[in-house]
Amino acid sequence: MLTTVGIGELLWDLLPSGKLVGGAPSNFAYHTQQQGAFSCIVSAVGNDSYGNEIKEALLKKNLTTDYIQTVDYPTGTVDVNLNSLGEPSYLINENVAWDYISLPKNIDKQIEHTNILCFGSLAQRNAHTRNSIKKIIQKLNDDCLIVFDINIRQNYYNHDIIQESLAFCNVLKLNVDELAIISSLLNLKGLDDKAIIEKLMDQYKLKLIALTYGSNGSILMTPTNVSQLKTPKINVIDTIGAGDSFTATMAMEFVKGESLAKVHQKAVEVSSFVCQSNGAMPDYNNLKT
């Protein structure tokens, strides 16, 4: 059985219709677990009702809470609004529990057996959590797939966070808006999209890059191969967590040694399923494979 870790933000998405467990690392862990992995989340919640409810919700999804710390800051929340296309905008509240993730005392044995770790830029807005992420990455085995799913939100990024994260990872996932941001940060302007990701792959010795264009398709690239697919025409309910499910599926299929075409196709299928569902963690019993 593959073992995966998602490290970073854990929070409640507060939507007009109610609250849902959110945070890219927890979404990643849920989807890798649904696809057969043992998955865990390294994060923190507050000693409050929201924190207790998050743990209960994760346990109901059969996700372990062993590496979720309780700290003296409130559980994270995000105010979410959806536009007419079901696309979310976020107001992310600050100075919350996941800004203060420490290295769990019981994590070393888990890290020894980790096949895939996923992290992003948002949780690195606070130096405390950023340092914990770095310490965990430094403990990983050399053959671990280290996925940097950028997930740029608001103004919670800078040149150092992006560049250092690229140096730590061997898989990169980003969308076209994030590509524009990092190409500016890293002085890669004036190149077309494929040229930029080729340059990133070469400079940071990456095994795989995924570039997504929302409804306009996606590209997967390795040092020796490229796959380009259109996004299926579907009835979108909301896109919350779709990118995380794409990342999770892509990583799982890639680690299994599947062809790039199959890796890509499966990632598109699962993310399309999530777009046709409510929330980021839909029941896989409804997924037609």
C-alpha positions as CSV (number, residue, x, y, z in Angstrom):
1,M,0.0,0.0,0.0
2,L,1.3,3.5,-0.9
3,T,1.6,6.0,1.9
4,T,0.9,9.7,1.3
5,V,1.2,12.9,3.4
6,G,-0.4,16.2,3.0
7,I,1.1,19.0,5.1
8,G,-0.3,22.5,5.6
9,E,-3.5,24.3,6.0
10,L,-6.6,22.6,7.6
11,L,-9.7,24.7,7.9
12,W,-13.4,25.2,7.4
13,D,-14.5,26.6,4.1
14,L,-17.5,28.8,5.1
15,L,-19.8,28.8,2.0
16,P,-23.2,30.4,1.6
17,S,-24.7,26.9,1.9
18,G,-22.8,25.9,5.0
19,K,-19.3,24.9,6.1
20,L,-17.1,22.2,4.6
21,V,-13.7,20.8,5.6
22,G,-11.1,22.4,3.4
23,G,-7.4,23.0,2.8
24,A,-5.4,21.6,-0.1
25,P,-3.4,19.1,2.1
26,S,-6.5,17.5,3.5
27,N,-8.2,17.3,0.1
28,F,-5.0,15.7,-1.3
29,A,-5.0,13.2,1.6
30,Y,-8.7,12.3,1.1
31,H,-8.3,11.7,-2.6
32,T,-5.1,9.6,-2.4
33,Q,-6.8,7.6,0.4
34,Q,-9.9,7.0,-1.8
35,Q,-7.5,5.7,-4.5
36,G,-6.0,3.1,-2.2
37,A,-3.3,4.8,-0.2
38,F,-2.8,5.1,3.5
39,S,-3.0,8.9,3.8
40,C,-2.4,11.3,6.7
41,I,-2.6,15.1,7.2
42,V,0.1,17.0,9.2
43,S,-1.6,20.2,10.4
44,A,-3.0,22.0,13.4
45,V,-6.4,23.0,14.8
46,G,-7.5,25.1,17.7
47,N,-8.8,23.9,21.1
48,D,-12.3,24.9,20.0
49,S,-15.6,23.5,18.6
50,Y,-14.4,24.0,15.0
51,G,-11.3,22.0,15.7
52,N,-13.2,19.1,17.3
53,E,-15.7,19.1,14.4
54,I,-12.9,19.0,11.8
55,K,-11.3,15.9,13.5
56,E,-14.8,14.3,13.7
57,A,-15.4,15.0,10.0
58,L,-12.0,13.5,9.0
59,L,-12.5,10.4,11.1
60,K,-15.9,9.9,9.3
61,K,-13.9,10.0,6.0
62,N,-11.6,7.3,7.5
63,L,-8.7,9.7,7.6
64,T,-6.3,9.5,10.6
65,T,-6.0,12.5,12.9
66,D,-2.9,11.3,14.6
67,Y,-0.7,14.0,13.1
68,I,-3.1,16.9,13.7
69,Q,-2.0,19.0,16.6
70,T,-4.1,21.1,18.9
71,V,-2.6,24.6,19.5
72,D,-3.5,27.8,21.3
73,Y,-4.8,29.6,18.2
74,P,-8.3,29.4,16.6
75,T,-9.1,26.7,14.0
76,G,-8.6,28.1,10.5
77,T,-11.6,29.4,8.5
78,V,-12.0,30.8,5.0
79,D,-14.9,32.8,3.7
80,V,-15.8,31.4,0.3
81,N,-18.0,32.9,-2.4
82,L,-18.9,31.2,-5.7
83,N,-19.4,33.0,-8.9
84,S,-22.0,32.0,-11.6
85,L,-19.5,29.4,-13.0
86,G,-19.1,27.8,-9.6
87,E,-15.6,29.1,-9.2
88,P,-14.6,30.1,-5.7
89,S,-13.0,33.3,-4.3
90,Y,-11.4,33.1,-0.9
91,L,-10.9,35.4,2.1
92,I,-8.4,33.5,4.3
93,N,-8.3,34.4,7.9
94,E,-4.9,35.0,9.6
95,N,-3.1,34.0,12.8
96,V,-4.9,30.7,13.0
97,A,-3.9,27.2,14.1
98,W,-2.3,26.0,10.8
99,D,0.0,28.9,10.9
100,Y,1.7,27.2,13.9
101,I,2.2,23.6,12.8
102,S,5.2,22.0,14.6
103,L,7.0,18.8,13.7
104,P,4.8,16.0,15.2
105,K,6.8,13.9,17.7
106,N,5.4,10.7,16.2
107,I,6.1,11.5,12.6
108,D,9.5,10.0,11.9
109,K,8.4,6.4,11.4
110,Q,5.5,7.6,9.1
111,I,7.9,9.7,7.1
112,E,10.3,6.7,6.6
113,H,7.6,4.9,4.6
114,T,6.1,7.9,2.7
115,N,5.8,7.5,-1.1
116,I,4.2,10.9,-1.8
117,L,4.3,14.2,0.1
118,C,2.3,17.2,-1.0
119,F,2.8,20.8,0.2
120,G,1.9,24.3,-1.1
121,S,2.7,27.9,-0.7
122,L,-0.2,29.1,1.5
123,A,0.8,27.4,4.7
124,Q,4.3,28.9,4.3
125,R,3.0,32.4,5.0
126,N,4.1,31.9,8.6
127,A,7.7,31.1,9.3
128,H,6.8,28.6,12.0
129,T,4.9,26.3,9.7
130,R,7.3,26.9,6.8
131,N,10.2,25.6,8.9
132,S,8.2,22.5,9.9
133,I,7.5,21.8,6.3
134,K,11.2,22.1,5.4
135,K,12.1,19.8,8.3
136,I,9.7,17.1,7.2
137,I,10.9,17.3,3.6
138,Q,14.5,16.9,4.7
139,K,13.5,13.6,6.5
140,L,12.0,12.0,3.4
141,N,13.6,9.1,1.5
142,D,15.4,10.0,-1.8
143,D,12.8,8.1,-3.8
144,C,9.8,10.0,-2.3
145,L,7.6,12.0,-4.8
146,I,7.6,15.5,-3.4
147,V,4.7,17.5,-4.9
148,F,4.7,21.3,-4.8
149,D,1.1,22.2,-5.6
150,I,1.6,25.9,-5.6
151,N,-2.0,27.0,-4.7
152,I,-1.2,30.7,-4.6
153,R,-3.8,32.5,-2.5
154,Q,-4.2,36.3,-2.0
155,N,-0.8,37.8,-1.3
156,Y,0.6,34.9,0.7
157,Y,3.7,34.2,-1.4
158,N,7.0,35.7,-2.3
159,H,10.1,35.0,-4.3
160,D,11.9,33.1,-1.6
161,I,9.0,30.8,-0.8
162,I,8.5,29.9,-4.4
163,Q,12.1,29.4,-5.3
164,E,12.9,27.4,-2.2
165,S,9.9,25.2,-2.7
166,L,10.8,24.5,-6.3
167,A,14.2,23.4,-5.1
168,F,12.7,21.0,-2.5
169,C,10.1,19.4,-4.9
170,N,10.4,17.0,-7.8
171,V,6.9,17.4,-9.1
172,L,5.2,20.8,-9.7
173,K,1.5,21.5,-10.2
174,L,0.2,25.0,-11.1
175,N,-2.5,26.7,-13.0
176,V,-2.0,29.3,-15.8
177,D,-2.5,32.3,-13.4
178,E,0.1,30.9,-11.1
179,L,2.4,30.4,-14.0
180,A,2.2,34.1,-14.8
181,I,3.0,35.0,-11.2
182,I,6.1,32.8,-10.9
183,S,7.4,33.6,-14.3
184,S,7.4,37.2,-13.2
185,L,9.0,36.4,-9.8
186,L,11.7,34.2,-11.4
187,N,12.3,36.5,-14.4
188,L,11.0,34.1,-17.0
189,K,8.8,36.7,-18.8
190,G,8.7,36.8,-22.6
191,L,8.5,33.0,-23.0
192,D,5.5,30.9,-24.0
193,D,3.9,28.6,-21.4
194,K,5.6,25.4,-22.7
195,A,9.0,27.1,-22.8
196,I,8.6,28.3,-19.2
197,I,7.7,24.9,-17.8
198,E,10.5,23.3,-19.8
199,K,12.9,25.8,-18.2
200,L,11.5,25.1,-14.8
201,M,11.9,21.4,-15.3
202,D,15.5,21.7,-16.4
203,Q,16.5,24.2,-13.8
204,Y,14.9,22.4,-10.8
205,K,15.4,18.8,-12.1
206,L,11.7,18.0,-11.9
207,K,10.2,14.6,-12.8
208,L,6.8,16.0,-13.7
209,I,5.0,19.3,-14.2
210,A,1.2,19.8,-14.5
211,L,-0.1,23.0,-15.9
212,T,-3.9,23.5,-15.8
213,Y,-6.0,25.9,-17.8
214,G,-9.4,25.3,-16.0
215,S,-12.1,24.7,-18.7
216,N,-9.5,25.1,-21.4
217,G,-7.5,22.0,-20.7
218,S,-4.2,20.9,-19.1
219,I,-0.7,19.9,-20.0
220,L,1.5,17.2,-18.3
221,M,5.2,17.2,-19.0
222,T,8.1,15.0,-18.1
223,P,11.7,15.4,-19.3
224,T,10.9,13.0,-22.2
225,N,7.2,13.3,-22.9
226,V,4.2,15.7,-23.1
227,S,0.5,15.1,-22.8
228,Q,-2.2,17.7,-23.6
229,L,-5.9,17.1,-23.0
230,K,-9.0,19.2,-23.3
231,T,-11.3,19.6,-20.3
232,P,-14.5,17.6,-20.7
233,K,-17.8,19.5,-21.2
234,I,-19.6,18.9,-17.9
235,N,-22.3,20.5,-15.7
236,V,-20.2,22.2,-13.0
237,I,-21.6,22.4,-9.5
238,D,-18.5,23.9,-8.0
239,T,-14.8,23.6,-8.6
240,I,-13.7,23.6,-4.9
241,G,-11.0,20.9,-4.5
242,A,-10.9,20.0,-8.2
243,G,-7.3,21.0,-8.5
244,D,-6.4,19.0,-5.4
245,S,-8.1,15.9,-6.7
246,F,-6.2,16.4,-10.0
247,T,-2.9,16.6,-8.1
248,A,-3.7,13.6,-5.9
249,T,-4.7,11.4,-8.8
250,M,-1.7,12.5,-11.0
251,A,0.7,11.7,-8.2
252,M,-0.8,8.3,-7.4
253,E,-0.8,7.2,-11.1
254,F,2.7,8.5,-11.6
255,V,4.1,6.6,-8.6
256,K,2.5,3.4,-9.9
257,G,4.5,3.8,-13.1
258,E,1.5,4.4,-15.5
259,S,2.1,6.0,-18.9
260,L,1.9,9.8,-19.0
261,A,-1.3,9.5,-21.1
262,K,-3.0,7.3,-18.5
263,V,-1.8,9.5,-15.6
264,H,-3.2,12.5,-17.3
265,Q,-6.5,10.9,-18.4
266,K,-7.2,9.6,-14.9
267,A,-6.5,13.0,-13.3
268,V,-8.9,14.7,-15.7
269,E,-11.6,12.1,-15.0
270,V,-11.4,12.5,-11.2
271,S,-11.2,16.3,-11.2
272,S,-14.2,16.4,-13.5
273,F,-16.1,14.2,-11.1
274,V,-15.3,16.6,-8.3
275,C,-16.5,19.6,-10.3
276,Q,-19.8,17.8,-10.7
277,S,-20.1,17.2,-6.9
278,N,-20.7,19.4,-3.9
279,G,-17.5,20.2,-2.0
280,A,-13.9,18.9,-2.2
281,M,-14.4,15.4,-0.7
282,P,-17.3,13.7,-2.6
283,D,-18.2,10.0,-2.1
284,Y,-16.2,7.9,-4.6
285,N,-19.1,5.5,-4.8
286,N,-20.5,8.0,-7.3
287,L,-17.4,8.0,-9.5
288,K,-17.9,6.1,-12.7
289,T,-14.6,4.5,-13.8
